[in-house]
Amino acid sequence: MLTLPITREWFDLIECGYKKEEYREIKPYYDSRFKELGVPTVIRFRAGYSKDAPVIECRVVITKGRGKEKWGAVPREMYYVLSIKKEKRIKDSDTKETGKPTEKKSFLQHLKSIIK
């Protein structure tokens, strides 16, 4: 399963259900990884490069197309567009040692319930 690092900002927006697409440049590196376009697949997104970074697992459909500027795409550029259909958190670094959620996680859960 492919794991892609993304910024914490985009990670949080995907997790709460607001950001429904992630973009990757069309380059040989991704050409070799995104071979089956239009077929649902599972990809993991990690918030940064830290070993303790939270991870979400997303069911995506990959196509080629133009992205939305508000989600980081450059106008008129072609990208691999990863359309996010469903997500779930599989690794959580936003809990304290007690296992209780931090204020940030509670806020994200509240935001998620409002948006969906």
C-alpha positions as CSV (number, residue, x, y, z in Angstrom):
1,M,0.0,0.0,0.0
2,L,1.3,3.4,-1.0
3,T,1.9,6.0,1.8
4,L,2.1,9.7,0.7
5,P,3.2,12.5,3.0
6,I,1.1,15.6,3.0
7,T,1.1,18.9,5.1
8,R,-0.8,18.9,8.3
9,E,-3.2,21.5,6.9
10,W,-4.2,19.3,4.0
11,F,-4.3,16.2,6.3
12,D,-6.7,17.9,8.7
13,L,-9.0,19.1,5.8
14,I,-9.1,15.6,4.3
15,E,-9.8,14.0,7.7
16,C,-12.7,16.3,8.5
17,G,-14.2,15.7,5.1
18,Y,-13.8,19.1,3.5
19,K,-10.9,18.4,1.1
20,K,-12.0,15.7,-1.4
21,E,-9.0,15.7,-3.7
22,E,-5.2,15.5,-3.4
23,Y,-2.8,16.2,-6.2
24,R,0.5,14.7,-7.4
25,E,2.6,16.0,-10.3
26,I,2.6,13.9,-13.4
27,K,6.2,12.5,-13.3
28,P,7.8,9.1,-13.8
29,Y,7.9,8.5,-10.1
30,Y,4.1,8.6,-9.9
31,D,3.6,7.1,-13.3
32,S,5.1,3.9,-11.9
33,R,2.9,4.0,-8.8
34,F,-0.5,5.1,-10.3
35,K,-0.8,2.5,-13.0
36,E,-4.6,1.8,-12.8
37,L,-6.5,5.0,-13.4
38,G,-10.2,5.1,-12.6
39,V,-10.1,2.1,-10.4
40,P,-10.7,2.5,-6.6
41,T,-7.6,1.9,-4.5
42,V,-6.5,2.5,-1.0
43,I,-3.7,5.0,-0.2
44,R,-2.4,6.2,3.2
45,F,-1.7,9.8,3.8
46,R,0.7,10.8,6.6
47,A,0.8,14.3,8.1
48,G,4.5,15.0,7.5
49,Y,7.5,12.8,7.7
50,S,7.7,12.2,11.5
51,K,7.5,8.6,12.6
52,D,4.9,9.6,15.1
53,A,2.8,11.5,12.5
54,P,-0.9,10.6,12.3
55,V,-2.0,8.5,9.3
56,I,-5.3,8.2,7.5
57,E,-6.2,5.5,5.1
58,C,-8.3,6.6,2.1
59,R,-10.2,4.9,-0.6
60,V,-9.4,7.0,-3.7
61,V,-10.0,7.0,-7.5
62,I,-7.0,8.3,-9.4
63,T,-7.5,10.2,-12.7
64,K,-5.5,12.8,-14.6
65,G,-6.9,16.3,-14.7
66,R,-6.7,19.9,-13.4
67,G,-6.9,20.6,-9.7
68,K,-8.6,23.3,-7.7
69,E,-6.4,26.3,-6.7
70,K,-7.9,26.4,-3.2
71,W,-6.5,23.0,-2.6
72,G,-3.0,23.8,-3.8
73,A,-3.1,23.2,-7.6
74,V,-1.5,25.5,-10.0
75,P,-4.0,26.9,-12.7
76,R,-4.0,25.0,-16.0
77,E,-1.5,22.4,-14.8
78,M,-2.3,18.7,-15.2
79,Y,-2.0,16.4,-12.2
80,Y,-2.8,13.0,-11.0
81,V,-6.1,13.8,-9.1
82,L,-6.7,11.5,-6.1
83,S,-10.5,11.8,-5.5
84,I,-11.1,10.8,-1.9
85,K,-14.2,8.7,-1.5
86,K,-13.8,7.5,2.1
87,E,-11.2,8.0,4.9
88,K,-10.4,6.6,8.3
89,R,-7.7,7.4,10.8
90,I,-5.4,4.4,11.4
91,K,-2.6,6.0,13.4
92,D,-3.2,8.6,16.0
93,S,-0.6,10.9,17.5
94,D,-3.1,13.4,18.8
95,T,-3.8,11.5,22.0
96,K,-1.9,12.0,25.3
97,E,-0.4,9.0,27.2
98,T,-3.8,8.6,29.0
99,G,-5.4,7.9,25.6
100,K,-7.7,10.9,26.0
101,P,-8.1,13.1,22.9
102,T,-6.4,16.5,22.9
103,E,-8.3,19.7,22.3
104,K,-7.3,19.7,18.6
105,K,-8.7,16.2,18.0
106,S,-11.9,17.1,19.8
107,F,-12.2,20.2,17.6
108,L,-11.6,18.1,14.4
109,Q,-14.3,15.6,15.4
110,H,-16.7,18.5,16.0
111,L,-15.8,20.1,12.6
112,K,-16.2,16.7,10.9
113,S,-19.7,16.3,12.4
114,I,-20.7,19.8,11.1
115,I,-19.4,19.4,7.6
116,K,-20.9,15.9,6.8
